[in-house]
Amino acid sequence: MEKKITFNELRKIKDSLPDGSIRKIAEEFSVTEETVRNYFGGANYIDGKSVGIHMEPGPNGGIVLLDDTAILDRAKELIGAEAV
């Protein structure tokens, strides 16, 4: 499912993840940690792959269109679990 989100919102979610979450998400989705970081706006395409995000300039860091929200949804679950 596609989703539009601002770049700043996407980075805030990444920065709110509990320690070790990037590794956990990478293992669950069978991708590298750098690929997960690329999903959240990173740009290391040597050790990570492109993950279907499209960025357009604009307010709040620009608009990001995510082709698939599975990693974003899992990140939000991990943040929610830490808050409980």
N, C-alpha and C positions, 0 to 999 in steps of 0.2 A: 504494500500500500504506500502511495506517495504521501509526503508531508512537506509543507513549507514551514521553515523556522528561521529566525534570525541567527546570524553567525554568533552574536554575543550570547544568545540563549543556549546554543549548542555548546559553546565553550564553558558556560556556567554549569551545565549538566556534567561535562567531563571533569571540571574542577571540583565538583561536589561528590564524585565517586569515592567510596572508601578505598583505602590502600589495598592494592592487589587486585582491584576490579578489572583493570585493563587485561591482566594476565588471565583472569577467570573468564572474561568475555571471549578472549581469543581462543581459549581452550574449548569453550562451549560451541563456538561457531567454526572451529577448525581453521582458523586463520592466524597470521602472525600478530604479535602485539603492535607492530608498526602499522599493520592494516587497520586495526581498531583505532589507533591514533589518527590515521588518515581520515577515518570516518568522522572524527570530531574536529576536522580542519587541519590536520597535519599534512605534510607534503613530502614524506620520505617514500619515494617510489622505487628505491633500490632494495630496501629490506621489506617494504610493504606494498600492497597492491591498491589500485583504485577501487573504490567501493560504491560507486553510483551516487556521488553527491555533485550537485551543480550549483555554483556560486554566481550570484549577480551583485554588482555594487549597489549600495543603498544605505539607508540609516541602520544604526545598530550593528555595524560591521557588514551589512549586506544581507541578502536573502539567500538561504540555502534550500535547495530542493533535494530531498532524500528520496531515492527510488524505492528503498525498502526500509521500514522503520524497525526491523527486528532488533538490531543492536541498540538503537535508541530506547526501545521499549524495555529491553533487558537492563540497560543502564539505570532507567528510572526505577525499576524493581529493586535493584541493588541499593539505590539511594533511599528508597522507602523502607527497605528492610533494616538499614542502619538506624533510621529514625525511630524504629519501634523499640 
